[in-house]
Structure formats: structure tokens, C-alpha cells
Amino acid sequence: MQLGWIDFSKEQRSKVLSVLRLLAEPGAVDELGIGIIRDGFADIFFPGTSTIQTRAKYLFIVPYIMLELEKKEGLKPHEFHKLLDMKEIELIDILAKENSQGVIGVDARENLKRKPSSIYWNALRTYGIFANSRLTLSEYIKAYCTVRDNKQKVKSTGNNSRTEEEAADDIDSVSSYFNLWRVPVPSKNWREGLTIDLTYEEADYLRNKIIAITNKRDNLLALILKENRTDFCSYNRFDDLNTMLPIMPADMANDYT
């Protein structure tokens, strides 16, 4: 449905615009400037996470799609982005078949604005699943396409008679050159039987990756996984974390206090 109106004065126009603003998504105004403090503590206790993340399965789905696209010859960065968006949207129906809880875009479908690759990119870098902590998603796609094109130009040296097998070898060599993805190699038919739930192997792999980042700095998320504290799932208040104080390292306990 489209909504229109005729305004005869600035006052009437302002009233209508005020009503329309009420229909917009609610936002948060950080007038006291404490948001940056909250974010700082969030990074200390639960690095790589955010409130818009819904299911850990995306930490595998996104790399699987990226690895597929990296094997396509001749994709320009904007084409890579477009295909990535398309494949993420295509998976919505597959993931929502058995259990739609937490499936990103289950309501928006093709109108989905923020894709899983964008939502989970920081987590992929933080947990070392993508082995470069600096590159953004766009920067990586651009760099990958540039290096691939340059290698193909050097390889061909004006010779257009390359076989498909030789072209595929070029793409594989670029993938090996970057070699930034740290996930179990997916099967060719990994979409078959795909669900939003982690397999045991995926859960164990992700648990070990998150625990591994403790080597850089102790964090509560890794501690919960290391100690198998399933009771954490029942915590409703920040103060419930008091029960974990006895096993917290000194720095973490100090941060919590």
C-alpha cells in the first residue's frame, strides 16, 4: 500500500512527517556516551559477538559460499558481491525448512538488507576462521579478484588457448596464495540436508577456535566453553555471573567487578 497526502502548509507537512517517523524502526540514542564503554566490556567478555548474530552455523556457511565463489574465473568485485548476496538469499528457504528460528532473512527474503556475511565478518576474523584481522569483506574480495586477474595475465602472456583445466589451476593457485580460510573443507554437495543447527564436528571445531583466542587475552566466552558451563544458558541477569567468579582468572575477575 502506498500512502500520500497533500500538505497546504509547512506545519501540516511537519505533523505528517512526525507520524511517519513514529512508524520507523526504533533506534537508540547514546546521549551520555556510555555506549563505547559497554562495547569495550562486550569485546573483553564476549569477543566477536553482537546482538544481531542469531546462529553459529553462519560461521561455516559464509566461508563455504566464499570458497565456492573464489573458484569462479573472471569475477569482478561487484559481480562477486552480487553472487554472494544471491547465494545467501537462496539459502534462506533451505535453512528455514525444518527450523526457522534464527534464520536471517526468513521474513525479509529477497528484500534482506544486511546479509550474514556482513553480520558475521568480525566474528570470522576474531576467531581466526578468516586468518586476517584487518581486511574488511569488501577489501578481501577486491584484493582476491585483483591478485587472481594479475596472475592470469602473467600466466597467459597474450596466449588465449588455455584449457579449462589450466584456468582452474590458476584459480586454485590464487586460493593457495591467499589461504586465509580456516574451516573444514566442505563437500561439493554441502547444501544437501543443510540445517541451521551445528553438526557435532562443527560445534567442536568452533569451540576449539574460540578457546584458542584465549592465548591473546582471557575472555569469558572461551572460559564458559573450556569449563563446559552449560548452566550459563540459564543466566538471566548480569549478577548471575557471580557464580563463575571462583574460576575467573584475576584480570577477568577484576574486569567483571
Beta strands, then each sheet from edge to edge (+ up, - down):
end
